[in-house]
Amino acid sequence: MFSGKSIELIRQVNRHKVAGKRVIVFNFSGDKRYSGTAEAKSFDGLSTWSIPAASCDEISARVDAEHEVIVIDEIQFFDDPTIDLLLEYVQSGKEVIVAGLNLDFRAKPFIFRGSTRTMADIMVHADSIFALHAICTFKNGHICGAPATRTQRLRDGRPVAADDPVVQIGSQESYEARCIRHHSVAPVTSGI
Ligand SMILES: [Zn+2]
């Protein structure tokens, strides 16, 4: 979040297109920017087209033998079999490029849907890993400005508790990029 990972993904897509590769791009369809259609839409407002998807099945239904490069944004929101599908693509000679978050707002590893596996299970198979960080926007007289490795989840300006559902797409809450010193999670509310 705020780290420029989608911009980096578009840069990679464009490099492969210049090289004449057949590229297919997916974004997570839970993202309200794209929901309600399975048609490809502009990813960057320009010439990068992206297909909304949310699962392994939706990806495999659109990828055919001609595709040489598979690109997926927000990979951490997909389901468990997606991890194995991507490995199969690599083994069959395709190139796979994904972008995603390592940690949720609690600073715990993002767990794939229906899974115990995390981004680490993809990263161990990667030839290259780029760690992109936003800037910590915590303000106490001045903006902190340290590399932000955490996502601060806020409701009404206050940190939410660790027992809040991890993914609430389209909710009224806000997120900020924070460094490890300025990331916090509210105590779990008990018993109700
Ligand atoms: Zn900070």
Boltz pocket constraint, residues with backbone or C-beta under 6 A from the ligand:
constraints:
  - pocket:
      binder: B
      contacts: [[A, 136], [A, 137], [A, 138], [A, 144], [A, 145], [A, 146], [A, 178], [A, 179], [A, 180], [A, 181], [A, 182]]
      max_distance: 6.0
